[in-house]
Amino acid sequence: MKIALITGANRSIGLETAKQLSEKGLFVYLGTRNLAKGEEVIKELIAKGFQNIQAIQIDVTDAQSILDAKKIVEKEKGKLDILINNA
């Protein structure tokens, strides 16, 4: 399974991209600065039948936030195949 991370994905184009990739069978990390908001979006998506999608906190203006997200992806999935920097 391919693994994607989309920054700024809790609304608008980023969210739509996350939906489309999830529908195509990819595992999608929905990147957002505010994890609570991202998790709210994930709950809505799961209720609508989306699978293989998870919120992850990432702020592209904060180097530590980027490193923390990288560690999470490596620990959970081992790799990242696609990065869409929408933020």
Stockholm file with secondary structure:
# STOCKHOLM 1.0

chainA/1-87         MKIALITGANRSIGLETAKQLSEKGLFVYLGTRNLAKGEEVIKELIAKGFQNIQAIQIDVTDAQSILDAKKIVEKEKGKLDILINNA
#=GR chainA/1-87 SS CCEEEETTCSSHHHHHHHHHHHHTTCEEEEEESSHHHHHHHHHHHHHTTCCSEEEEECCTTCHHHHHHHHHHHHHHHSCCSEEECCC
#=GC SS_cons        CCEEEETTCSSHHHHHHHHHHHHTTCEEEEEESSHHHHHHHHHHHHHTTCCSEEEEECCTTCHHHHHHHHHHHHHHHSCCSEEECCC
//
